């Protein structure tokens, strides 16, 4: 006689294991109370024959698996038998497939990729990349097998969510990180293609924002004189004085390490992991820049960082330090920011006739050609050495308030 919901709800405890049969091999195994299971167990089982042998398949426990659901699971198992497939073997195969899918999920591979970036990215950049993925990618497609993620899924499930918040720069940064993870999965044999190139043009374009910069020579002279009179901390003063001389990105300057500075050859070698374009970069040091480093070396030279933080020398200077110093000198964010010294140098060096390629290489702007990028570290280096010294001399003249004739490139 087939089982009923009423009969199941009225089941009493038993003194020994008891089988209550339904139909077509389905039965409920009721076990006695025990210390580990005070109420006893009620377990669905399916008895079937495969290749002439009696076998049993677990279908879950009652009441979590209802009578109706148990019958549906039985019917699916018997459908496999009709096709000559052992449902027990199929379940193991499905379980293995699920475990493999879990181990090849986007989040698992992304975290593996992040782990491998520890030797390539600086700590701050790595933390930002991790936070970006944890907030915007993992909740929506973290458990998805990476090889099954399509361009449309990436766009609709993840990127559009960020775009809808108006964070256009963030969505493009997230797309870039996802692309790096997909390419890592391809390299390690767990994906076949990167869907991010298919999304070119699908996202809103970020509006270009110019960093506030002073480019008029007379006003530059006033700014340099203000910097010279800065009465704040010595390390901050040195960073402030070096910023216009070197015109590197603020993050590159504040995280400078002493083992990268060679005062004998007057060269600063920035490793790829700290550069925005992931390529090593050389910064020739003018006589004036080298002198500032020499002044600073007795003070911070025994530590890792050229510009250590005010609270801990185990960390670099805060990203807001130079901008805060400019505010202290009376220059607000609409007039001059640390990044603006790059625009200042680019504008005036171009006006003075220095070759655009030399200027762009010293600014470490992206080289679109991948082959050329690999050889760009020392490209135009002799010209860059001359340009950096000429730029420092030009700034000295502006600071002195002289009527300056721009020092042009000498071929």
TORKOL-4160 file (C-alpha; in steps of 0.2 Angstrom, whole numbers, padded with zeros to 4 digits, m for minus):
411
<pt num="1" X="0000" Y="0000" Z="0000"/>
<pt num="2" X="0007" Y="0017" Z="m0005"/>
<pt num="3" X="0012" Y="0029" Z="0008"/>
<pt num="4" X="0001" Y="0045" Z="0012"/>
<pt num="5" X="0005" Y="0062" Z="0020"/>
<pt num="6" X="m0007" Y="0058" Z="0034"/>
<pt num="7" X="0002" Y="0042" Z="0038"/>
<pt num="8" X="0019" Y="0050" Z="0037"/>
<pt num="9" X="0013" Y="0064" Z="0049"/>
<pt num="10" X="0007" Y="0051" Z="0062"/>
<pt num="11" X="0023" Y="0041" Z="0062"/>
<pt num="12" X="0028" Y="0035" Z="0080"/>
<pt num="13" X="0045" Y="0030" Z="0086"/>
<pt num="14" X="0051" Y="0013" Z="0083"/>
<pt num="15" X="0062" Y="0001" Z="0093"/>
<pt num="16" X="0071" Y="m0006" Z="0078"/>
<pt num="17" X="0074" Y="0000" Z="0060"/>
<pt num="18" X="0058" Y="m0001" Z="0050"/>
<pt num="19" X="0055" Y="0000" Z="0031"/>
<pt num="20" X="0039" Y="0008" Z="0025"/>
<pt num="21" X="0037" Y="0005" Z="0006"/>
<pt num="22" X="0028" Y="0016" Z="m0006"/>
<pt num="23" X="0029" Y="0010" Z="m0024"/>
<pt num="24" X="0042" Y="0007" Z="m0038"/>
<pt num="25" X="0056" Y="0004" Z="m0026"/>
<pt num="26" X="0053" Y="0019" Z="m0015"/>
<pt num="27" X="0053" Y="0017" Z="0004"/>
<pt num="28" X="0055" Y="0026" Z="0020"/>
<pt num="29" X="0068" Y="0019" Z="0032"/>
<pt num="30" X="0063" Y="0024" Z="0050"/>
<pt num="31" X="0077" Y="0021" Z="0063"/>
<pt num="32" X="0075" Y="0021" Z="0082"/>
<pt num="33" X="0080" Y="0035" Z="0094"/>
<pt num="34" X="0098" Y="0036" Z="0098"/>
<pt num="35" X="0110" Y="0048" Z="0108"/>
<pt num="36" X="0116" Y="0056" Z="0092"/>
<pt num="37" X="0098" Y="0057" Z="0085"/>
<pt num="38" X="0085" Y="0058" Z="0099"/>
<pt num="39" X="0070" Y="0058" Z="0088"/>
<pt num="40" X="0077" Y="0044" Z="0076"/>
<pt num="41" X="0079" Y="0046" Z="0058"/>
<pt num="42" X="0067" Y="0045" Z="0043"/>
<pt num="43" X="0077" Y="0042" Z="0027"/>
<pt num="44" X="0070" Y="0040" Z="0009"/>
<pt num="45" X="0078" Y="0026" Z="0000"/>
<pt num="46" X="0076" Y="0019" Z="m0018"/>
<pt num="47" X="0079" Y="0001" Z="m0021"/>
<pt num="48" X="0083" Y="m0004" Z="m0039"/>
<pt num="49" X="0093" Y="m0017" Z="m0049"/>
<pt num="50" X="0107" Y="m0013" Z="m0061"/>
<pt num="51" X="0117" Y="m0025" Z="m0070"/>
<pt num="52" X="0108" Y="m0039" Z="m0061"/>
<pt num="53" X="0113" Y="m0032" Z="m0044"/>
<pt num="54" X="0102" Y="m0025" Z="m0030"/>
<pt num="55" X="0107" Y="m0007" Z="m0026"/>
<pt num="56" X="0100" Y="0008" Z="m0015"/>
<pt num="57" X="0100" Y="0026" Z="m0018"/>
<pt num="58" X="0098" Y="0039" Z="m0004"/>
<pt num="59" X="0085" Y="0053" Z="m0008"/>
<pt num="60" X="0086" Y="0063" Z="0008"/>
<pt num="61" X="0076" Y="0064" Z="0024"/>
<pt num="62" X="0058" Y="0067" Z="0029"/>
<pt num="63" X="0050" Y="0080" Z="0031"/>
<pt num="64" X="0064" Y="0090" Z="0022"/>
<pt num="65" X="0060" Y="0080" Z="0007"/>
<pt num="66" X="0041" Y="0078" Z="0006"/>
<pt num="67" X="0032" Y="0062" Z="m0001"/>
<pt num="68" X="0029" Y="0071" Z="m0017"/>
<pt num="69" X="0047" Y="0077" Z="m0020"/>
<pt num="70" X="0053" Y="0059" Z="m0015"/>
<pt num="71" X="0042" Y="0052" Z="m0029"/>
<pt num="72" X="0049" Y="0065" Z="m0041"/>
<pt num="73" X="0067" Y="0060" Z="m0037"/>
<pt num="74" X="0062" Y="0042" Z="m0039"/>
<pt num="75" X="0055" Y="0044" Z="m0056"/>
<pt num="76" X="0070" Y="0054" Z="m0062"/>
<pt num="77" X="0081" Y="0040" Z="m0056"/>
<pt num="78" X="0071" Y="0027" Z="m0064"/>
<pt num="79" X="0071" Y="0037" Z="m0080"/>
<pt num="80" X="0090" Y="0036" Z="m0080"/>
<pt num="81" X="0089" Y="0017" Z="m0077"/>
<pt num="82" X="0078" Y="0016" Z="m0093"/>
<pt num="83" X="0092" Y="0024" Z="m0102"/>
<pt num="84" X="0105" Y="0011" Z="m0095"/>
<pt num="85" X="0112" Y="0024" Z="m0083"/>
<pt num="86" X="0116" Y="0019" Z="m0065"/>
<pt num="87" X="0108" Y="0034" Z="m0055"/>
<pt num="88" X="0121" Y="0031" Z="m0041"/>
<pt num="89" X="0136" Y="0033" Z="m0053"/>
<pt num="90" X="0127" Y="0048" Z="m0061"/>
<pt num="91" X="0125" Y="0056" Z="m0044"/>
<pt num="92" X="0144" Y="0054" Z="m0041"/>
<pt num="93" X="0148" Y="0061" Z="m0058"/>
<pt num="94" X="0136" Y="0076" Z="m0055"/>
<pt num="95" X="0144" Y="0079" Z="m0038"/>
<pt num="96" X="0162" Y="0079" Z="m0046"/>
<pt num="97" X="0156" Y="0091" Z="m0059"/>
<pt num="98" X="0149" Y="0103" Z="m0046"/>
<pt num="99" X="0165" Y="0102" Z="m0036"/>
<pt num="100" X="0175" Y="0105" Z="m0052"/>
<pt num="101" X="0164" Y="0120" Z="m0056"/>
<pt num="102" X="0166" Y="0127" Z="m0039"/>
<pt num="103" X="0185" Y="0126" Z="m0040"/>
<pt num="104" X="0184" Y="0135" Z="m0056"/>
<pt num="105" X="0172" Y="0148" Z="m0051"/>
<pt num="106" X="0176" Y="0166" Z="m0055"/>
<pt num="107" X="0179" Y="0171" Z="m0037"/>
<pt num="108" X="0191" Y="0156" Z="m0034"/>
<pt num="109" X="0201" Y="0160" Z="m0049"/>
<pt num="110" X="0200" Y="0179" Z="m0045"/>
<pt num="111" X="0207" Y="0176" Z="m0027"/>
<pt num="112" X="0221" Y="0165" Z="m0034"/>
<pt num="113" X="0225" Y="0179" Z="m0047"/>
<pt num="114" X="0225" Y="0192" Z="m0033"/>
<pt num="115" X="0237" Y="0181" Z="m0023"/>
<pt num="116" X="0249" Y="0181" Z="m0037"/>
<pt num="117" X="0249" Y="0199" Z="m0039"/>
<pt num="118" X="0256" Y="0202" Z="m0021"/>
<pt num="119" X="0274" Y="0202" Z="m0029"/>
<pt num="120" X="0268" Y="0214" Z="m0044"/>
<pt num="121" X="0256" Y="0226" Z="m0036"/>
<pt num="122" X="0259" Y="0238" Z="m0022"/>
<pt num="123" X="0249" Y="0235" Z="m0006"/>
<pt num="124" X="0237" Y="0250" Z="m0009"/>
<pt num="125" X="0233" Y="0245" Z="m0027"/>
<pt num="126" X="0231" Y="0226" Z="m0022"/>
<pt num="127" X="0219" Y="0231" Z="m0008"/>
<pt num="128" X="0209" Y="0242" Z="m0020"/>
<pt num="129" X="0208" Y="0228" Z="m0033"/>
<pt num="130" X="0202" Y="0216" Z="m0019"/>
<pt num="131" X="0189" Y="0228" Z="m0013"/>
<pt num="132" X="0182" Y="0232" Z="m0030"/>
<pt num="133" X="0180" Y="0214" Z="m0034"/>
<pt num="134" X="0172" Y="0209" Z="m0017"/>
<pt num="135" X="0159" Y="0223" Z="m0019"/>
<pt num="136" X="0154" Y="0223" Z="m0037"/>
<pt num="137" X="0159" Y="0206" Z="m0045"/>
<pt num="138" X="0159" Y="0192" Z="m0032"/>
<pt num="139" X="0141" Y="0194" Z="m0026"/>
<pt num="140" X="0134" Y="0193" Z="m0043"/>
<pt num="141" X="0145" Y="0180" Z="m0052"/>
<pt num="142" X="0158" Y="0174" Z="m0040"/>
<pt num="143" X="0151" Y="0156" Z="m0039"/>
<pt num="144" X="0149" Y="0155" Z="m0058"/>
<pt num="145" X="0161" Y="0143" Z="m0068"/>
<pt num="146" X="0172" Y="0156" Z="m0076"/>
<pt num="147" X="0172" Y="0147" Z="m0093"/>
<pt num="148" X="0153" Y="0149" Z="m0094"/>
<pt num="149" X="0152" Y="0168" Z="m0091"/>
<pt num="150" X="0147" Y="0176" Z="m0107"/>
<pt num="151" X="0149" Y="0195" Z="m0112"/>
<pt num="152" X="0131" Y="0198" Z="m0109"/>
<pt num="153" X="0131" Y="0191" Z="m0092"/>
<pt num="154" X="0146" Y="0201" Z="m0087"/>
<pt num="155" X="0138" Y="0216" Z="m0094"/>
<pt num="156" X="0121" Y="0214" Z="m0087"/>
<pt num="157" X="0124" Y="0206" Z="m0070"/>
<pt num="158" X="0140" Y="0216" Z="m0065"/>
<pt num="159" X="0145" Y="0231" Z="m0075"/>
<pt num="160" X="0128" Y="0238" Z="m0078"/>
<pt num="161" X="0125" Y="0238" Z="m0059"/>
<pt num="162" X="0141" Y="0249" Z="m0056"/>
<pt num="163" X="0137" Y="0260" Z="m0071"/>
<pt num="164" X="0119" Y="0263" Z="m0064"/>
<pt num="165" X="0127" Y="0272" Z="m0049"/>
<pt num="166" X="0136" Y="0284" Z="m0060"/>
<pt num="167" X="0153" Y="0278" Z="m0055"/>
<pt num="168" X="0160" Y="0277" Z="m0073"/>
<pt num="169" X="0178" Y="0277" Z="m0069"/>
<pt num="170" X="0175" Y="0262" Z="m0057"/>
<pt num="171" X="0165" Y="0252" Z="m0070"/>
<pt num="172" X="0179" Y="0253" Z="m0082"/>
<pt num="173" X="0192" Y="0249" Z="m0069"/>
<pt num="174" X="0182" Y="0234" Z="m0064"/>
<pt num="175" X="0180" Y="0228" Z="m0082"/>
<pt num="176" X="0199" Y="0230" Z="m0083"/>
<pt num="177" X="0202" Y="0219" Z="m0068"/>
<pt num="178" X="0189" Y="0206" Z="m0074"/>
<pt num="179" X="0199" Y="0205" Z="m0091"/>
<pt num="180" X="0215" Y="0202" Z="m0082"/>
<pt num="181" X="0206" Y="0187" Z="m0072"/>
<pt num="182" X="0199" Y="0180" Z="m0087"/>
<pt num="183" X="0216" Y="0180" Z="m0096"/>
<pt num="184" X="0224" Y="0172" Z="m0081"/>
<pt num="185" X="0210" Y="0158" Z="m0082"/>
<pt num="186" X="0215" Y="0156" Z="m0100"/>
<pt num="187" X="0233" Y="0154" Z="m0096"/>
<pt num="188" X="0230" Y="0141" Z="m0083"/>
<pt num="189" X="0218" Y="0131" Z="m0094"/>
<pt num="190" X="0202" Y="0135" Z="m0085"/>
<pt num="191" X="0194" Y="0146" Z="m0098"/>
<pt num="192" X="0194" Y="0148" Z="m0117"/>
<pt num="193" X="0191" Y="0166" Z="m0120"/>
<pt num="194" X="0190" Y="0183" Z="m0112"/>
<pt num="195" X="0173" Y="0191" Z="m0114"/>
<pt num="196" X="0178" Y="0209" Z="m0110"/>
<pt num="197" X="0184" Y="0214" Z="m0128"/>
<pt num="198" X="0167" Y="0211" Z="m0134"/>
<pt num="199" X="0160" Y="0224" Z="m0123"/>
<pt num="200" X="0170" Y="0238" Z="m0131"/>
<pt num="201" X="0158" Y="0253" Z="m0133"/>
<pt num="202" X="0145" Y="0246" Z="m0122"/>
<pt num="203" X="0148" Y="0256" Z="m0107"/>
<pt num="204" X="0147" Y="0275" Z="m0104"/>
<pt num="205" X="0163" Y="0284" Z="m0107"/>
<pt num="206" X="0170" Y="0294" Z="m0092"/>
<pt num="207" X="0172" Y="0312" Z="m0095"/>
<pt num="208" X="0190" Y="0318" Z="m0095"/>
<pt num="209" X="0194" Y="0328" Z="m0080"/>
<pt num="210" X="0210" Y="0340" Z="m0081"/>
<pt num="211" X="0220" Y="0341" Z="m0065"/>
<pt num="212" X="0221" Y="0359" Z="m0059"/>
<pt num="213" X="0238" Y="0366" Z="m0064"/>
<pt num="214" X="0247" Y="0382" Z="m0065"/>
<pt num="215" X="0256" Y="0385" Z="m0082"/>
<pt num="216" X="0260" Y="0403" Z="m0082"/>
<pt num="217" X="0278" Y="0406" Z="m0079"/>
<pt num="218" X="0276" Y="0421" Z="m0067"/>
<pt num="219" X="0263" Y="0411" Z="m0057"/>
<pt num="220" X="0275" Y="0396" Z="m0057"/>
<pt num="221" X="0288" Y="0407" Z="m0050"/>
<pt num="222" X="0277" Y="0413" Z="m0036"/>
<pt num="223" X="0272" Y="0394" Z="m0032"/>
<pt num="224" X="0290" Y="0389" Z="m0031"/>
<pt num="225" X="0295" Y="0403" Z="m0020"/>
<pt num="226" X="0280" Y="0398" Z="m0009"/>
<pt num="227" X="0287" Y="0380" Z="m0009"/>
<pt num="228" X="0304" Y="0386" Z="m0004"/>
<pt num="229" X="0297" Y="0395" Z="0011"/>
<pt num="230" X="0286" Y="0380" Z="0017"/>
<pt num="231" X="0289" Y="0378" Z="0036"/>
<pt num="232" X="0281" Y="0361" Z="0038"/>
<pt num="233" X="0289" Y="0344" Z="0041"/>
<pt num="234" X="0306" Y="0341" Z="0033"/>
<pt num="235" X="0300" Y="0325" Z="0024"/>
<pt num="236" X="0285" Y="0334" Z="0017"/>
<pt num="237" X="0295" Y="0349" Z="0012"/>
<pt num="238" X="0307" Y="0338" Z="0002"/>
<pt num="239" X="0293" Y="0329" Z="m0007"/>
<pt num="240" X="0285" Y="0346" Z="m0011"/>
<pt num="241" X="0301" Y="0352" Z="m0018"/>
<pt num="242" X="0304" Y="0337" Z="m0028"/>
<pt num="243" X="0287" Y="0336" Z="m0036"/>
<pt num="244" X="0289" Y="0349" Z="m0049"/>
<pt num="245" X="0307" Y="0344" Z="m0053"/>
<pt num="246" X="0302" Y="0325" Z="m0056"/>
<pt num="247" X="0284" Y="0327" Z="m0062"/>
<pt num="248" X="0280" Y="0309" Z="m0058"/>
<pt num="249" X="0263" Y="0303" Z="m0053"/>
<pt num="250" X="0260" Y="0308" Z="m0034"/>
<pt num="251" X="0258" Y="0289" Z="m0030"/>
<pt num="252" X="0275" Y="0285" Z="m0038"/>
<pt num="253" X="0284" Y="0298" Z="m0028"/>
<pt num="254" X="0277" Y="0295" Z="m0011"/>
<pt num="255" X="0280" Y="0276" Z="m0012"/>
<pt num="256" X="0298" Y="0279" Z="m0018"/>
<pt num="257" X="0311" Y="0267" Z="m0009"/>
<pt num="258" X="0329" Y="0271" Z="m0006"/>
<pt num="259" X="0335" Y="0255" Z="m0015"/>
<pt num="260" X="0328" Y="0262" Z="m0031"/>
<pt num="261" X="0338" Y="0279" Z="m0030"/>
<pt num="262" X="0356" Y="0279" Z="m0037"/>
<pt num="263" X="0364" Y="0295" Z="m0033"/>
<pt num="264" X="0380" Y="0290" Z="m0041"/>
<pt num="265" X="0372" Y="0289" Z="m0058"/>
<pt num="266" X="0358" Y="0301" Z="m0054"/>
<pt num="267" X="0344" Y="0289" Z="m0058"/>
<pt num="268" X="0328" Y="0283" Z="m0050"/>
<pt num="269" X="0322" Y="0266" Z="m0056"/>
<pt num="270" X="0304" Y="0263" Z="m0053"/>
<pt num="271" X="0299" Y="0245" Z="m0054"/>
<pt num="272" X="0284" Y="0240" Z="m0065"/>
<pt num="273" X="0273" Y="0235" Z="m0050"/>
<pt num="274" X="0272" Y="0253" Z="m0044"/>
<pt num="275" X="0269" Y="0261" Z="m0062"/>
<pt num="276" X="0251" Y="0264" Z="m0068"/>
<pt num="277" X="0256" Y="0256" Z="m0085"/>
<pt num="278" X="0264" Y="0241" Z="m0077"/>
<pt num="279" X="0281" Y="0244" Z="m0085"/>
<pt num="280" X="0297" Y="0249" Z="m0076"/>
<pt num="281" X="0302" Y="0268" Z="m0078"/>
<pt num="282" X="0318" Y="0278" Z="m0077"/>
<pt num="283" X="0318" Y="0295" Z="m0069"/>
<pt num="284" X="0334" Y="0305" Z="m0072"/>
<pt num="285" X="0339" Y="0316" Z="m0058"/>
<pt num="286" X="0344" Y="0334" Z="m0061"/>
<pt num="287" X="0358" Y="0341" Z="m0050"/>
<pt num="288" X="0344" Y="0350" Z="m0040"/>
<pt num="289" X="0334" Y="0334" Z="m0037"/>
<pt num="290" X="0349" Y="0324" Z="m0032"/>
<pt num="291" X="0354" Y="0337" Z="m0020"/>
<pt num="292" X="0337" Y="0336" Z="m0011"/>
<pt num="293" X="0338" Y="0317" Z="m0010"/>
<pt num="294" X="0356" Y="0319" Z="m0002"/>
<pt num="295" X="0348" Y="0331" Z="0011"/>
<pt num="296" X="0335" Y="0318" Z="0015"/>
<pt num="297" X="0345" Y="0303" Z="0015"/>
<pt num="298" X="0353" Y="0305" Z="0033"/>
<pt num="299" X="0336" Y="0307" Z="0039"/>
<pt num="300" X="0326" Y="0293" Z="0031"/>
<pt num="301" X="0340" Y="0283" Z="0022"/>
<pt num="302" X="0340" Y="0269" Z="0035"/>
<pt num="303" X="0322" Y="0265" Z="0031"/>
<pt num="304" X="0313" Y="0257" Z="0016"/>
<pt num="305" X="0304" Y="0273" Z="0011"/>
<pt num="306" X="0311" Y="0289" Z="0005"/>
<pt num="307" X="0295" Y="0298" Z="0011"/>
<pt num="308" X="0289" Y="0288" Z="0026"/>
<pt num="309" X="0272" Y="0291" Z="0035"/>
<pt num="310" X="0271" Y="0303" Z="0049"/>
<pt num="311" X="0264" Y="0289" Z="0061"/>
<pt num="312" X="0274" Y="0274" Z="0055"/>
<pt num="313" X="0290" Y="0273" Z="0045"/>
<pt num="314" X="0284" Y="0256" Z="0039"/>
<pt num="315" X="0272" Y="0264" Z="0028"/>
<pt num="316" X="0274" Y="0277" Z="0014"/>
<pt num="317" X="0268" Y="0295" Z="0016"/>
<pt num="318" X="0249" Y="0298" Z="0015"/>
<pt num="319" X="0242" Y="0301" Z="m0003"/>
<pt num="320" X="0235" Y="0318" Z="0003"/>
<pt num="321" X="0251" Y="0325" Z="0011"/>
<pt num="322" X="0257" Y="0335" Z="m0004"/>
<pt num="323" X="0240" Y="0342" Z="m0008"/>
<pt num="324" X="0238" Y="0346" Z="0010"/>
<pt num="325" X="0254" Y="0355" Z="0009"/>
<pt num="326" X="0249" Y="0365" Z="m0006"/>
<pt num="327" X="0233" Y="0370" Z="0003"/>
<pt num="328" X="0243" Y="0376" Z="0018"/>
<pt num="329" X="0253" Y="0387" Z="0006"/>
<pt num="330" X="0236" Y="0394" Z="0000"/>
<pt num="331" X="0233" Y="0384" Z="m0016"/>
<pt num="332" X="0216" Y="0376" Z="m0016"/>
<pt num="333" X="0211" Y="0361" Z="m0027"/>
<pt num="334" X="0204" Y="0372" Z="m0041"/>
<pt num="335" X="0221" Y="0381" Z="m0043"/>
<pt num="336" X="0234" Y="0368" Z="m0041"/>
<pt num="337" X="0236" Y="0349" Z="m0036"/>
<pt num="338" X="0250" Y="0338" Z="m0035"/>
<pt num="339" X="0246" Y="0329" Z="m0051"/>
<pt num="340" X="0245" Y="0346" Z="m0059"/>
<pt num="341" X="0264" Y="0347" Z="m0059"/>
<pt num="342" X="0264" Y="0334" Z="m0073"/>
<pt num="343" X="0252" Y="0346" Z="m0084"/>
<pt num="344" X="0264" Y="0360" Z="m0080"/>
<pt num="345" X="0279" Y="0351" Z="m0086"/>
<pt num="346" X="0270" Y="0344" Z="m0101"/>
<pt num="347" X="0263" Y="0361" Z="m0107"/>
<pt num="348" X="0279" Y="0371" Z="m0104"/>
<pt num="349" X="0291" Y="0358" Z="m0111"/>
<pt num="350" X="0281" Y="0356" Z="m0127"/>
<pt num="351" X="0281" Y="0375" Z="m0129"/>
<pt num="352" X="0300" Y="0375" Z="m0127"/>
<pt num="353" X="0302" Y="0364" Z="m0142"/>
<pt num="354" X="0307" Y="0347" Z="m0133"/>
<pt num="355" X="0302" Y="0332" Z="m0144"/>
<pt num="356" X="0284" Y="0326" Z="m0139"/>
<pt num="357" X="0290" Y="0308" Z="m0139"/>
<pt num="358" X="0304" Y="0312" Z="m0126"/>
<pt num="359" X="0291" Y="0322" Z="m0115"/>
<pt num="360" X="0278" Y="0308" Z="m0116"/>
<pt num="361" X="0291" Y="0294" Z="m0112"/>
<pt num="362" X="0297" Y="0304" Z="m0097"/>
<pt num="363" X="0279" Y="0306" Z="m0092"/>
<pt num="364" X="0277" Y="0287" Z="m0093"/>
<pt num="365" X="0262" Y="0288" Z="m0103"/>
<pt num="366" X="0255" Y="0272" Z="m0111"/>
<pt num="367" X="0263" Y="0265" Z="m0126"/>
<pt num="368" X="0249" Y="0257" Z="m0136"/>
<pt num="369" X="0261" Y="0245" Z="m0146"/>
<pt num="370" X="0265" Y="0230" Z="m0134"/>
<pt num="371" X="0281" Y="0226" Z="m0143"/>
<pt num="372" X="0288" Y="0244" Z="m0142"/>
<pt num="373" X="0282" Y="0245" Z="m0124"/>
<pt num="374" X="0294" Y="0231" Z="m0119"/>
<pt num="375" X="0309" Y="0242" Z="m0125"/>
<pt num="376" X="0303" Y="0259" Z="m0118"/>
<pt num="377" X="0311" Y="0259" Z="m0101"/>
<pt num="378" X="0327" Y="0268" Z="m0107"/>
<pt num="379" X="0320" Y="0275" Z="m0123"/>
<pt num="380" X="0326" Y="0293" Z="m0127"/>
<pt num="381" X="0336" Y="0292" Z="m0111"/>
<pt num="382" X="0351" Y="0304" Z="m0116"/>
<pt num="383" X="0338" Y="0317" Z="m0122"/>
<pt num="384" X="0328" Y="0314" Z="m0106"/>
<pt num="385" X="0343" Y="0317" Z="m0095"/>
<pt num="386" X="0346" Y="0334" Z="m0104"/>
<pt num="387" X="0328" Y="0339" Z="m0103"/>
<pt num="388" X="0327" Y="0335" Z="m0085"/>
<pt num="389" X="0342" Y="0346" Z="m0081"/>
<pt num="390" X="0336" Y="0360" Z="m0092"/>
<pt num="391" X="0319" Y="0359" Z="m0084"/>
<pt num="392" X="0327" Y="0360" Z="m0066"/>
<pt num="393" X="0337" Y="0375" Z="m0072"/>
<pt num="394" X="0322" Y="0384" Z="m0079"/>
<pt num="395" X="0312" Y="0381" Z="m0063"/>
<pt num="396" X="0327" Y="0389" Z="m0053"/>
<pt num="397" X="0326" Y="0404" Z="m0064"/>
<pt num="398" X="0307" Y="0406" Z="m0062"/>
<pt num="399" X="0309" Y="0404" Z="m0043"/>
<pt num="400" X="0322" Y="0418" Z="m0043"/>
<pt num="401" X="0310" Y="0429" Z="m0052"/>
<pt num="402" X="0321" Y="0432" Z="m0067"/>
<pt num="403" X="0315" Y="0437" Z="m0084"/>
<pt num="404" X="0317" Y="0419" Z="m0091"/>
<pt num="405" X="0320" Y="0414" Z="m0109"/>
<pt num="406" X="0315" Y="0396" Z="m0111"/>
<pt num="407" X="0329" Y="0383" Z="m0112"/>
<pt num="408" X="0325" Y="0374" Z="m0129"/>
<pt num="409" X="0331" Y="0357" Z="m0134"/>
<pt num="410" X="0348" Y="0357" Z="m0141"/>
<pt num="411" X="0350" Y="0344" Z="m0155"/>
